[in-house]
Amino acid sequence: MSDDITVGVLSLHSSKETKAILNAADEMGYDTAWLREENTTVRARAGSMTLEPDVDVIANRLLLSNDEHPMEGVGLALTLSNLTPMLNEPMAATTALHKFASAAALAEAGVPIPDAVLALSNERLNEERARFGDRAVYKTAIGTHGGGTWMVELDDPVNAQVGDRHAFLQEYLDHDEQRHHDLRVYVVGDRIVAAMNRYAPEGEWRTNVALGGEVEDMTGRLPTEVGQMALEAVDAIGLDYAGVDIVQGEDGYYVLEVNPTAGFRGLFEASGVCPAPYIAQRAIQRAGGSVPDSEVERLADRLDDSRPAAMPAKPKQKRAENVVVGYIEEVVVSGTRGNKTVLAKSDTGATRTSIDAELAAEIGTGPILDIVKIKSGSLKSGRSRPVVDLVVGLGGTQHTVTASVEDRAHMDYQVLLGRDILKHYQVDVNHRADAEREVDTEEEEDSEE
């Protein structure tokens, strides 16, 4: 093997998957580098460009679906891919990021997909609603972990956008009347690494492991057509590795999504196989090195998400000042039925943003993602509240958060901004968007247990 190869992983967030890929490459005897904000620099000098840290290949693990401005990440990946060979190249990853763009690529390649419609106006989208029957799936074109996905009934109006993201309707496919499930097939190169059935938790139709879905090993038990469909889907998008979600309808199988940053946890729990060594092997091969399959299989029986040697130290430097927001601010809250401008109170003592139940119903924030336990100064035992997807526009920036829903009818403000949003700002308690009003009501700070 070529000992001078350095494998880089591009990931600006910490995850089990990034750590596992780096640790696998390290176990294989290769140098590694984690490309993060602490250590990554690109220089243009005398007509040429260089990258620091110096790597021979990059595995792209940018999680753009959670990014408020995903094009910044796309631009970064495009820059680096012009300097160094990259797995999951930027344009392929961007196609996969946008669910309707990936559907177009799959359809072009002849890979079966569910019927769906994307329209740029509310009127046109609602005109198409009836063709999907009593129930349909309503999705934002960019989303992750089951967020930005709703089940809508025939009489539920829908919008062409949720926040600033396009949304579309898709037919709901299911062949199991007792419990909804789908298949996740993990592909690396031309190989199916592992597969699992994902079962929706009770009272839920989404199967995401992040939402509590159960898993069952299907590695080695996939129908031939499903395995071939997964391989063709990854090839059609142009990815090196991905999790392919496939659902069975009454008349066959269909590809729902191709996820370039699919998680490993549920797959490993079901199959005992970790994709990380397979990805590390493909990266090493792309850089001109080699790793025996026997070595990959030896390392694939563990999910090593310990701190990798390549994790850069965080520099000690003065933190840049954040944008300032007031104690009371005007915000725009958005859901599936529309948006509304309201006044919100900033509360740095609250972990999570919360919204009044009546307002949540008015703008359409469902479905309920979870139930969380809240501690309050007046209730030692705490209380439970549902949490939902919510898009909050503040100062020209939109934040997608999981907000708790509560009855705030007795309070002065229908929305309370928690640290999930306020962490991006500095709060000036002397500034109020409602300066002309006089409000004496005090609200108790709530926090999650």
URTA-V533793 format. One line per field, one symbol per residue. ss: DSSP state (H for helix, E for strand, - for the rest). phi: phi as a letter, one per 20 degrees, with the letter a starting at -180 (. if undefined). burial: # if it has 16 or more other ideal C-beta (glycine too) atoms within 10 Angstrom, else .. A space follows every 50 residues. Layout:
ss->???
phi->???
burial->???
//
This chain:
ss->-----EEEEE-----HHHHHHHHHHHH---EEEEE-----EEEEE--EEE EE----EEEE---HHH---HHHHHHHHHHHH---EEE--HHHHHHHH-HH HHHHHHHH----E--EEE---HHHHHH-HHHH--EEEEEE--------EE EEE-------EE--EEEEEEE---------EEEEEEEE--EEEEEEEEE- --------HHH--EEEE------HHHHHHHHHHHHHH---EEEEEEEEE- -EEEEEEEE-----HHHHHHH----HHHHHHHHHHH------HHHHHHH- ----------------------EEEEEEEEEEEEE--EEEEEEEEE---- ---EEEHHHHHHH----EEEEEEEEE--EEEEEEEEEEEEEEEE--EEEE EEEEEE--------EEE-HHHH--EEEEEEEE-------------EEE-
phi->.efeededcebecebgffffffffffffndfcbeecffcdcdcdblnccc dcffcdaceecfeefeefcfffffffffgfffdbgcelggffffgffeff ffffffffenefcffbbdcecgfffffegffenfcbedcffcablnfmcc edefeefcdfcdmddfcbdbfedacdfebfbbdddedcmdcefabbeddf fgmcdedgffeofecbfcfndfggfffffffffffffneebaedeccedf dpdceebcdfcgfdgfffgfdmddfgffffffffffeoebcfgfffffef ebdedffffefffffebffffefecefccecddcbfdqcbececeecfee fcfccffffgffemegefeacdedecgecffnbdcfccfbddeclnddce ceeedbedfedecfcdeeffdffecddefeecfdgeedcdfddffdbff
burial->....########..##############.#######..##.......... #.#.###########.#..#..##.##..##..#.#####.######### ###.##....####.####..#..##.##..#...############### .#...#.######.##########.....##########..######### #..######.#.###.###..#...##.######.##.##########.. ..################.##.############.##.#.#...##..## .####..#.##.............#####.#######.#..######..# #######.##..#####.#..#.#..........##########....## ######.#..#.##########..#.#....#.#...........##..
//
